Amino acid sequence: MRTTIELSTPVYKRLKSAALDKGLRGFSPIVEEALNEYFQSKLRRKPLADAISAAKGAWSQEDVVEWEREREQAWATWRLLRS
């Protein structure tokens, strides 16, 4: 199916160059591949986003304080090792 899209000049130039590098006459295969990857990545991210939303409020304030304390200790140790 044919359609029209608007691209910025820099993106258009990079897309045209990529098509030439691949020996393509046009850049539809590159656009289609990029869109398929975009849609697949959205599907892969949805379960993670749902899990994060479900975990909201799972940590108590004490959990947060303890995690921050341990993180600060680990960071201090890492900086000492790097010196």
C-alpha positions in Angstrom: 0.0 0.0 0.0 1.4 3.4 -0.8 1.2 6.3 1.6 2.8 9.7 2.2 4.8 10.6 5.3 6.7 13.7 6.2 10.3 13.4 7.4 12.8 16.0 8.4 15.6 16.6 5.9 18.3 15.0 8.1 16.2 11.8 8.6 15.3 11.6 4.9 19.0 11.9 3.9 20.0 9.2 6.3 17.2 6.9 5.1 18.0 7.5 1.5 21.7 6.8 2.2 20.8 3.6 4.1 18.8 2.4 1.1 21.7 3.1 -1.2 24.1 1.2 1.1 21.8 -1.8 0.9 21.4 -1.5 -2.9 17.7 -0.7 -2.7 16.0 1.5 -5.2 13.6 2.9 -2.6 13.4 2.9 1.2 10.1 1.2 1.8 11.7 -2.1 3.1 13.7 -0.1 5.6 10.7 1.8 6.8 8.6 -1.3 7.1 11.4 -3.1 9.0 11.7 -0.2 11.4 7.9 0.0 12.0 7.7 -3.8 12.6 10.5 -3.5 15.1 8.8 -0.6 16.8 5.5 -2.5 17.1 7.2 -5.6 18.4 9.1 -3.6 21.0 5.9 -2.0 22.2 4.4 -5.5 22.6 7.5 -6.6 24.6 7.4 -3.6 26.8 3.7 -3.9 27.7 4.2 -6.8 30.2 7.0 -4.8 31.9 4.9 -1.7 32.1 2.0 -3.7 33.5 4.3 -5.3 36.1 5.7 -1.9 37.2 2.2 -0.5 37.5 1.1 -3.5 39.5 4.1 -3.1 41.9 3.2 0.5 42.7 3.0 0.9 46.4 4.6 -2.5 47.1 7.5 -1.0 49.0 6.9 0.5 52.5 8.6 3.7 53.5 11.0 1.5 55.6 11.8 -0.6 52.5 12.7 2.6 50.6 14.9 3.9 53.5 16.7 0.6 53.8 17.3 0.4 50.0 18.6 4.0 49.9 21.0 3.2 52.8 22.3 0.1 51.1 22.7 1.9 47.8 24.7 4.7 49.4 26.9 2.1 51.1 27.5 0.3 47.8 28.2 3.5 46.0 30.7 4.6 48.7 32.5 1.3 48.4 32.6 1.4 44.6 34.1 4.9 44.7 36.8 3.7 47.1 37.6 0.8 44.8 37.9 3.1 41.8 40.3 5.5 43.5 
